[in-house]
Amino acid sequence: MNAPDEATGETAVSAAAAGTNQTGAPAMVDIKSVRKSFGPLEVLKGIDLQVRAGEVTVVIGPSGSGKSTLLRTINHLEKVDQGRISVDGSFVGYRRSGDKLYELPEREILGQRTRIGFVFQNFNLFPHLTVLENIVEAPVHALKRPREDAVAAARRLLDRVGLADKADAYPKQLSGGQQQRVAIARALALEPKLLLFDEPTSALDPELVGEVLDVIKDLAHRGTTMIVVTHEIGFAREVADTVVFMDDGRIVEQGAPGDVLERPAHERTRAFLAKVL
Protein backbone atom coordinates (compact mmCIF):
# COMPACT_ATOMS: atom_id res chain seq x y z
CA MET A 1 0.00 0.00 0.00
CA ASN A 2 1.09 3.62 -0.45
CA ALA A 3 2.56 5.53 2.48
CA PRO A 4 1.52 9.10 3.40
CA ASP A 5 4.04 11.81 2.67
CA GLU A 6 5.51 13.10 5.94
CA ALA A 7 5.43 16.73 4.85
CA THR A 8 1.85 16.88 3.59
CA GLY A 9 0.06 13.91 5.09
CA GLU A 10 -1.20 13.06 1.62
CA THR A 11 -0.96 9.58 0.17
CA ALA A 12 1.78 9.48 -2.43
CA VAL A 13 2.70 7.08 -5.18
CA SER A 14 5.83 7.18 -7.30
CA ALA A 15 5.42 9.00 -10.61
CA ALA A 16 7.00 8.21 -13.97
CA ALA A 17 7.03 10.16 -17.19
CA ALA A 18 3.97 9.78 -19.39
CA GLY A 19 4.38 6.77 -21.65
CA THR A 20 4.62 6.41 -25.36
CA ASN A 21 3.31 3.60 -27.46
CA GLN A 22 5.37 1.33 -29.65
CA THR A 23 5.36 3.87 -32.49
CA GLY A 24 6.94 6.51 -30.25
CA ALA A 25 3.82 8.70 -30.29
CA PRO A 26 2.23 9.68 -26.97
CA ALA A 27 -0.55 7.33 -25.90
CA MET A 28 -4.03 8.70 -25.24
CA VAL A 29 -4.30 6.18 -22.40
CA ASP A 30 -1.17 5.04 -20.59
CA ILE A 31 -1.51 2.45 -17.82
CA LYS A 32 1.70 1.46 -16.08
CA SER A 33 2.23 -1.28 -13.47
CA VAL A 34 -1.26 -0.90 -12.00
CA ARG A 35 -2.17 -3.06 -9.02
CA LYS A 36 -5.44 -3.13 -7.12
CA SER A 37 -6.56 -5.25 -4.18
CA PHE A 38 -9.81 -5.59 -2.26
CA GLY A 39 -8.73 -6.78 1.15
CA PRO A 40 -6.54 -9.86 0.69
CA LEU A 41 -7.72 -10.38 -2.91
CA GLU A 42 -5.42 -8.87 -5.53
CA VAL A 43 -7.62 -8.14 -8.55
CA LEU A 44 -5.12 -6.34 -10.79
CA LYS A 45 -1.58 -7.70 -10.75
CA GLY A 46 0.60 -5.23 -12.59
CA ILE A 47 -1.32 -4.05 -15.66
CA ASP A 48 0.50 -2.30 -18.51
CA LEU A 49 -1.66 -1.04 -21.39
CA GLN A 50 -1.56 1.79 -23.90
CA VAL A 51 -4.26 3.04 -26.25
CA ARG A 52 -3.65 5.53 -29.03
CA ALA A 53 -6.08 8.31 -29.92
CA GLY A 54 -8.81 7.11 -32.26
CA GLU A 55 -8.26 3.44 -31.48
CA VAL A 56 -10.69 0.87 -30.13
CA THR A 57 -9.32 -1.56 -27.57
CA VAL A 58 -11.57 -4.48 -26.70
CA VAL A 59 -10.92 -6.35 -23.45
CA ILE A 60 -12.11 -9.94 -23.18
CA GLY A 61 -11.67 -12.64 -20.58
CA PRO A 62 -13.52 -14.78 -18.03
CA SER A 63 -15.61 -13.38 -15.21
CA GLY A 64 -13.46 -12.30 -12.29
CA SER A 65 -10.39 -11.61 -14.41
CA GLY A 66 -10.29 -7.91 -13.44
CA LYS A 67 -11.72 -6.36 -16.60
CA SER A 68 -14.35 -4.15 -14.94
CA THR A 69 -12.00 -3.15 -12.13
CA LEU A 70 -9.46 -2.04 -14.72
CA LEU A 71 -12.05 0.21 -16.35
CA ARG A 72 -13.02 1.70 -13.00
CA THR A 73 -9.42 2.59 -12.21
CA ILE A 74 -9.11 4.49 -15.48
CA ASN A 75 -11.57 7.16 -14.30
CA HIS A 76 -10.64 6.78 -10.62
CA LEU A 77 -13.87 5.15 -9.51
CA GLU A 78 -11.39 2.76 -7.91
CA LYS A 79 -8.07 4.01 -6.56
CA VAL A 80 -4.99 2.10 -7.62
CA ASP A 81 -2.73 0.66 -4.94
CA GLN A 82 0.37 0.88 -7.12
CA GLY A 83 1.23 2.20 -10.56
CA ARG A 84 -0.27 5.12 -12.43
CA ILE A 85 -2.72 5.96 -15.18
CA SER A 86 -2.71 8.96 -17.50
CA VAL A 87 -5.29 10.04 -20.06
CA ASP A 88 -4.38 12.58 -22.73
CA GLY A 89 -1.16 13.40 -20.91
CA SER A 90 -2.68 14.03 -17.47
CA PHE A 91 -2.52 11.69 -14.49
CA VAL A 92 -5.97 10.48 -13.47
CA GLY A 93 -6.89 11.24 -9.87
CA TYR A 94 -3.51 12.69 -8.94
CA ARG A 95 -1.31 15.73 -9.25
CA ARG A 96 2.42 15.46 -9.70
CA SER A 97 4.94 17.03 -7.32
CA GLY A 98 8.53 16.09 -8.01
CA ASP A 99 8.68 12.33 -8.35
CA LYS A 100 5.49 11.66 -6.40
CA LEU A 101 1.76 11.80 -7.11
CA TYR A 102 -0.79 13.13 -4.64
CA GLU A 103 -4.50 12.40 -4.86
CA LEU A 104 -6.61 15.29 -6.12
CA PRO A 105 -9.59 16.71 -4.22
CA GLU A 106 -12.89 15.08 -5.18
CA ARG A 107 -14.03 18.20 -7.03
CA GLU A 108 -11.04 18.04 -9.37
CA ILE A 109 -11.47 14.29 -9.86
CA LEU A 110 -15.09 14.90 -10.89
CA GLY A 111 -13.81 17.43 -13.40
CA GLN A 112 -11.47 14.82 -14.86
CA ARG A 113 -14.32 12.34 -15.17
CA THR A 114 -16.18 14.71 -17.49
CA ARG A 115 -13.42 13.96 -20.02
CA ILE A 116 -13.72 10.19 -19.60
CA GLY A 117 -17.17 8.90 -20.53
CA PHE A 118 -18.35 5.70 -18.85
CA VAL A 119 -21.21 3.53 -20.09
CA PHE A 120 -22.28 0.93 -17.53
CA GLN A 121 -23.92 -2.42 -18.18
CA ASN A 122 -27.05 -1.44 -16.23
CA PHE A 123 -27.64 1.96 -17.89
CA ASN A 124 -27.73 4.03 -14.63
CA LEU A 125 -30.23 6.54 -16.01
CA PHE A 126 -32.11 8.84 -13.63
CA PRO A 127 -35.61 7.29 -13.53
CA HIS A 128 -37.31 10.58 -12.53
CA LEU A 129 -35.90 12.51 -15.52
CA THR A 130 -36.96 12.34 -19.15
CA VAL A 131 -34.55 11.05 -21.77
CA LEU A 132 -33.70 14.62 -22.77
CA GLU A 133 -33.12 15.72 -19.17
CA ASN A 134 -30.88 12.71 -18.53
CA ILE A 135 -28.61 13.90 -21.32
CA VAL A 136 -28.76 17.60 -20.49
CA GLU A 137 -28.08 17.20 -16.75
CA ALA A 138 -24.29 16.86 -16.81
CA PRO A 139 -23.44 19.48 -19.48
CA VAL A 140 -25.53 22.09 -17.66
CA HIS A 141 -24.49 21.34 -14.08
CA ALA A 142 -20.97 19.92 -14.47
CA LEU A 143 -19.74 21.95 -17.46
CA LYS A 144 -21.96 25.02 -16.89
CA ARG A 145 -23.10 25.11 -20.50
CA PRO A 146 -26.08 27.27 -21.41
CA ARG A 147 -29.19 25.15 -21.18
CA GLU A 148 -30.37 26.08 -24.67
CA ASP A 149 -27.06 24.87 -26.16
CA ALA A 150 -27.14 21.67 -24.10
CA VAL A 151 -30.70 20.87 -25.19
CA ALA A 152 -29.84 21.42 -28.86
CA ALA A 153 -26.79 19.17 -28.55
CA ALA A 154 -28.82 16.52 -26.72
CA ARG A 155 -31.40 16.43 -29.51
CA ARG A 156 -28.63 15.97 -32.07
CA LEU A 157 -27.21 13.09 -30.05
CA LEU A 158 -30.62 11.45 -29.74
CA ASP A 159 -30.98 11.63 -33.49
CA ARG A 160 -27.52 10.10 -33.86
CA VAL A 161 -28.44 7.07 -31.72
CA GLY A 162 -31.83 6.70 -33.42
CA LEU A 163 -34.01 7.99 -30.57
CA ALA A 164 -35.04 11.46 -31.71
CA ASP A 165 -38.69 10.59 -31.00
CA LYS A 166 -38.00 9.54 -27.37
CA ALA A 167 -36.83 12.87 -25.94
CA ASP A 168 -39.85 13.25 -23.64
CA ALA A 169 -40.09 9.60 -22.59
CA TYR A 170 -38.97 8.31 -19.20
CA PRO A 171 -36.47 5.43 -18.86
CA LYS A 172 -39.14 2.96 -17.69
CA GLN A 173 -40.96 3.52 -20.99
CA LEU A 174 -37.95 2.34 -23.01
CA SER A 175 -36.56 -1.07 -23.85
CA GLY A 176 -33.19 -2.05 -22.47
CA GLY A 177 -31.53 -1.40 -25.80
CA GLN A 178 -33.07 2.06 -25.99
CA GLN A 179 -31.98 2.85 -22.43
CA GLN A 180 -28.41 1.85 -23.26
CA ARG A 181 -28.44 4.05 -26.35
CA VAL A 182 -29.59 6.95 -24.17
CA ALA A 183 -26.72 6.16 -21.77
CA ILE A 184 -24.29 6.36 -24.69
CA ALA A 185 -25.77 9.69 -25.79
CA ARG A 186 -25.46 10.95 -22.20
CA ALA A 187 -21.77 10.02 -22.12
CA LEU A 188 -21.18 11.70 -25.49
CA ALA A 189 -22.87 14.90 -24.31
CA LEU A 190 -19.74 15.75 -22.29
CA GLU A 191 -17.57 15.43 -25.43
CA PRO A 192 -15.12 13.11 -23.67
CA LYS A 193 -11.60 12.35 -24.83
CA LEU A 194 -12.18 8.68 -24.04
CA LEU A 195 -15.20 6.38 -23.78
CA LEU A 196 -15.24 3.34 -21.50
CA PHE A 197 -17.83 0.60 -21.96
CA ASP A 198 -18.33 -2.04 -19.28
CA GLU A 199 -20.19 -5.00 -20.82
CA PRO A 200 -22.66 -2.65 -22.56
CA THR A 201 -24.85 -5.48 -23.88
CA SER A 202 -24.74 -7.98 -21.00
CA ALA A 203 -28.00 -6.75 -19.43
CA LEU A 204 -29.91 -6.85 -22.74
CA ASP A 205 -32.17 -9.44 -24.27
CA PRO A 206 -30.39 -11.06 -27.23
CA GLU A 207 -32.58 -9.37 -29.85
CA LEU A 208 -31.59 -5.93 -28.51
CA VAL A 209 -27.83 -6.43 -28.56
CA GLY A 210 -27.40 -5.46 -32.21
CA GLU A 211 -28.90 -1.99 -31.89
CA VAL A 212 -26.41 -1.05 -29.17
CA LEU A 213 -23.42 -2.58 -30.95
CA ASP A 214 -24.38 -0.66 -34.10
CA VAL A 215 -24.09 2.63 -32.18
CA ILE A 216 -20.68 1.65 -30.81
CA LYS A 217 -19.54 0.61 -34.29
CA ASP A 218 -20.58 4.04 -35.59
CA LEU A 219 -18.49 5.68 -32.86
CA ALA A 220 -15.52 3.54 -33.89
CA HIS A 221 -15.90 4.60 -37.52
CA ARG A 222 -15.93 8.24 -36.36
CA GLY A 223 -12.56 7.79 -34.66
CA THR A 224 -13.72 7.81 -31.04
CA THR A 225 -11.10 6.49 -28.61
CA MET A 226 -12.71 3.60 -26.73
CA ILE A 227 -11.95 0.79 -24.34
CA VAL A 228 -14.72 -1.80 -24.45
CA VAL A 229 -15.08 -4.71 -22.05
CA THR A 230 -17.35 -7.24 -23.74
CA HIS A 231 -18.10 -10.91 -24.29
CA GLU A 232 -19.16 -10.20 -27.90
CA ILE A 233 -16.28 -11.82 -29.77
CA GLY A 234 -17.75 -11.07 -33.20
CA PHE A 235 -17.88 -7.37 -32.30
CA ALA A 236 -14.25 -7.51 -31.16
CA ARG A 237 -13.21 -9.13 -34.42
CA GLU A 238 -15.03 -6.49 -36.50
CA VAL A 239 -14.30 -3.27 -34.64
CA ALA A 240 -11.21 -3.58 -32.43
CA ASP A 241 -7.80 -2.24 -33.33
CA THR A 242 -6.41 -4.17 -30.38
CA VAL A 243 -7.84 -7.13 -28.46
CA VAL A 244 -6.67 -7.67 -24.89
CA PHE A 245 -7.21 -11.00 -23.15
CA MET A 246 -7.18 -10.82 -19.34
CA ASP A 247 -7.12 -13.66 -16.86
CA ASP A 248 -6.55 -13.70 -13.10
CA GLY A 249 -5.74 -9.98 -12.91
CA ARG A 250 -3.16 -10.00 -15.68
CA ILE A 251 -2.99 -9.24 -19.38
CA VAL A 252 -2.15 -12.62 -20.85
CA GLU A 253 -2.14 -11.62 -24.49
CA GLN A 254 -2.82 -8.58 -26.66
CA GLY A 255 -2.58 -7.73 -30.31
CA ALA A 256 -4.54 -7.34 -33.53
CA PRO A 257 -7.91 -9.16 -33.60
CA GLY A 258 -6.71 -11.57 -36.28
CA ASP A 259 -3.77 -12.59 -34.11
CA VAL A 260 -5.43 -12.89 -30.70
CA LEU A 261 -8.76 -14.32 -31.86
CA GLU A 262 -7.63 -16.46 -34.79
CA ARG A 263 -4.05 -17.35 -33.88
CA PRO A 264 -3.71 -16.97 -30.10
CA ALA A 265 -0.20 -17.59 -28.83
CA HIS A 266 -1.06 -18.42 -25.23
CA GLU A 267 -2.69 -21.66 -24.14
CA ARG A 268 -4.98 -19.84 -21.70
CA THR A 269 -6.30 -17.64 -24.53
CA ARG A 270 -6.89 -20.68 -26.70
CA ALA A 271 -8.80 -22.45 -23.92
CA PHE A 272 -11.01 -19.43 -23.29
CA LEU A 273 -11.83 -18.89 -26.97
CA ALA A 274 -12.60 -22.60 -27.44
CA LYS A 275 -15.40 -22.19 -24.88
CA VAL A 276 -16.92 -18.95 -26.21
CA LEU A 277 -16.62 -19.27 -29.98
Summary of the structure (lengths in Angstrom):
residues: 277
radius of gyration: 19.1
end to end distance: 39.3
largest distance: 57.7
contacts: 887
relative contact order: 0.16
helix: 36%
strand: 27%
